[in-house]
Amino acid sequence: MTIPPVPPELHWDPLIAALAEYAARPPAVDAETLDTARVCLLDSLGCALRALESAPCRRLLGPVVPEAMLAGGVAIPGTPWELEPVRAAFNLGCQIRWLDFNDTWLAAEWGHPSDNFGGLLAMAAYLARRNRGVGAAPLAVRDLLLSAIQAYEIQGVLALENSFNRVGLDHVLLVRVATAATATAMLGGTEEQIANAISNAWLDGGALRTYRHWPNTGSRKSWAAGDATSRGVQLALWSVAGEPGYRTALSAPKWGFQDVLFGGRPLVLARPLESYVMKHILFKVSFPAEFHAQTAVEAAVRLHPYVISRLDDIAGIEIRTHESAIRIIDKTGPLRNPADRDHCLQYMTAVGLLKQGLTVEDYEDAVAVDPRIDRLRELMRVVEEPRYSRAYLDPNLRSIANAVQVFFADGTATEQIAVEFPLGHRRRRQEARPLLREKYRTSLSERFSSHRTAQLLALWDDPTSLDSLAADEFLQLFAAPVARPDTLADKGLPRP
């Protein structure tokens, strides 16, 4: 008996099939990739702890309703809460992303692959406890790291040549796709079940970028990733429970993602799925600033000694930058709130010139009222440097260059300070490593006792011990109760 061929309309879209095939098998990785993944994990948890300083972040955390706790659930860093995996993924993702201090990926689309840790940490901790309960080996941190490498790769490679922001869609849709794929694989899903989850993630469409741009800039940009990664976990759980997928979710004429939301253009994978993204991830080391501005702030900080005593003599400031920075963070006019300011190239550069640094607090109203900031912004001219735009997209360079120069009324000028690769770039990874460790230590010490801080800092220095920890026990180390419960109460969090 001859089996009839499967009609074309019943084949999986090739891109969905490729993502599912990649996610279904552990990635081949080298020591550099695993080491970078460890730094990404610990850096993300440091960001999550530091986010608890923000009242707008805290008000979104915890269970959906106060009594919806889950004994033995997923521990939420810095708090006494234990939650079911979907809500835990939102909490973790929200905390990691809130301060715009977690790692970054820049390409035709940009985003933050560490946003996926919200879902992956929740899933790993849940599965570790579930496995232990049935006598199986719990998932270890090393298993979590391998899944993270895959999530980074899916999100980052999709971002290389597919620009969602150009059609008004927010990059967090790639977090949803990447989390859905990898979380389904973590659950033991088959390649078909992984494809089912991925197809549903695409069918969810995409959030509009409205909340990232004036006059609508708001805090949603800080919880959108948590929302996306938690949705990925939900789709994964549904998929392994038997929920079907949709084979031409991308390519279906008129109704598919590509026709409805992407102007009919096909989505593409620019390179094979391996571990390219994790190797080349960008860390935020010195400044909690939108990454297109990192090198501009670094240049401004270096110019500070030459301008701080001559502020009244400044006649103009030129920022030479790349096209993506102009499209996303070149802002003039009023800045309404911190979310507006931390995505304004001119604001961040002005603060760097004035203060020889940039912190989270510098986006708040108390700093923004300084009239010198707006005066410097008014003197700034932002110009595209074509060489920088080309190098930004070159896969062998992936620079994020900015140059800053200050001109004075007497006709003199400072040197033009150009910084092509930010401190968190792979080309400056060794320079950044001790500073990333200090960033992690600072986040720990602001939340935990000296004993707990030392215990958690030891994980940075002992990768073998870190890798072997059960995922739930690892996450529990970051949770309350702590030696300073008064800190939680003072910050508006419930006492443990």
Secondary structure, 3 states (H helix, E strand, C coil): CCCCCCCHHHCCCHHHHHHHHHHCCCCCCCHHHHHHHHHHHHHHHHHHHHHHHCHHHHCCCCCCCCCCCCCCCEECCCCCCEECHHHHHHHHHHHHHCCCCCCEEECCCEECHHHHHHHHHHHHHHHHHHHHHCCCCCCEHHHHHHHHHHHHHHHHHHHHHCCCHHHCECCHHHHHHHHHHHHHHHCCCCHHHHHHHHHHHHHCCCCEHHHHCCCCCCCHHHHHHHHHHHHHHHHHHHHHCCCCCCCCCCCCCCCCHHHHHCCCCCCCCCCCCCCHHHHHCECCCCCCCCHHHHHHHHHHHHHHHHHHHHHHHEEEEEEEECHHHHHHHCCCCCCCCHHHHCCCHHHHHHHHHHHCCCCHHHHCHHHHCCHHHHHHHHCEEEEECHHHHHHHHCCCCCCCCEEEEEEECCCCECCCEEECCCCCCHHHHHHHHHHHHHHHHHHHHCCCCHHHHHHHHHHHHCHHHHHHCEHHHHHHCCCCCCCCHHHHHHCCCCCC
